[in-house]
Amino acid sequence: MSKVLYLLILFIITCPNSSFAKKEELPLGQYLKLVEAQNLNFKIEKANVDMAQARSRGVRIPPPMIGYMQMKEGNKMNQGYEVSQEIPFPTKVSKEHEVRTLELESQKETSRIQKYFILTEARSAYIDFWSSYFKLEIQKEKLAWLKEHVKIAQSLSWPDTAAKAHLLEVELDRDLLENDVLSMESDVITYREMLRNFAPELKVEEILPIAPPIPSIETPKKAPYSLIFIKEKELATSSAREALKKQSYLPDFSVRFRTYNGNEMSPQSQELMIGMSLPFAYFWQPKAELEEASAQRHLAEVELQKAKVESETKVLSLVKRLEAQQAQLKNLKENVIPRAERRMKLIRNLSKRTMEGLDQHKSIMLALLDFKIKAIDLRLEFEKNFAELLKLTGEGSSEGALK
């Protein structure tokens, strides 16, 4: 009988669908690798680049035309063939190809930045899950301690009002904390499920988060940031479009060759025609298109200058804020929390049978747990600012700054 019971317990523990199944720790770096492999937005960006690359290939000139002709002369029929070709001015062809090439470069840069943004958001989702999970663990520890504290206070028979007030206060804290724990359990499930938005195949029910190391903060060198990269590509493309529109004043050429077989009434004949368009005859049309392209190029220049000013200002502000938060985190972990732990050890020998002892036990223990929660909240705020810095700078990769 005992052997059967042992096998049953072993089966329950090892069963993958059992609530007793052991969960595996999932580090941040490993999660981001899963995001790179599974995220569908990465495939969308690859498709966008592939389409832009296909558009950039080759030259764009109208295809030739081949026609069959039939002419009736009295009762006789005359048949012939025609071959024609429109030929744009050579600089139009080269400028149009240049525009498509720059559009490809712009799409590549946009897709690279977009992938980086996805990884940054995935990193933030993991941090949200980690912070909510461990804050819940701390609150559960606090709740268990308060329940035990209530039992101790209830076991004592104190006639004075202060003791009764103390007991009511602790019971109130316990009841409120039970509600907070229920709410935080829901938050943990929500943040855990959000991980699948970035890695759809991830089995989130089987993972445990671990605290990522605090990233180092360095003042970025003066270089184009992510938004500036994109705006520079957009400006280059707008300038190329403007140059292409300037070619609108230049003529296009056409070549046409006709041949008739001839009949009893008409001899065999051939016709060659070379034509040229006159776009400057209606000069207001290319002029309007050029003015529009010039305005778009000017808008791109202004947006680039605005992006430079805003990016440099935000980066410097974020770096200073992150350095301050990093120092605060270090102070909490190296000074505040260790001192609070030593303080808690010192009061363990104090009697819990007195009002003074109970008050000190309560205030010191809850202060320690609150400091731990404060450290997580500060880390969460630090990570939000760090994510903004990553998006602005676009530096590093999933193997570097993101991990």
Secondary structure by P-SEA (a helix, b strand, c coil): caaaaaaaaaaaaacccccccbbbbbcaaaaaaaaaaccaaaaaaaaaaaaaaaaacccccbbbbbbbbbbbcccbbbbbbbbbbbbccaaaaaaaaaaaaaaaaaaaaaaaaaaaaaaaaaaaaaaaaaaaaaaaaaaaaaaaaaaaaaaaaaacccccaaaaaaaaaaaaaaaaaaaaaaaaaaaaaaaaaacccccccccccccccccccbbbbccccccccaaaaaaaaaaaaaaaaaaaaaaccbbbbbbbbbbbccccccccbbbbbbbbbcccccaaaaaaaaaaaaaaaaaaaaaaaaaaaaaaaaaaaaaaaaaaaaaaaaaaaccaaaaaaaaaaaacccccccaaaaaaaaaaaaaaaaaaaaaaaaaaaaaaaaaaaaaaacccccccccc
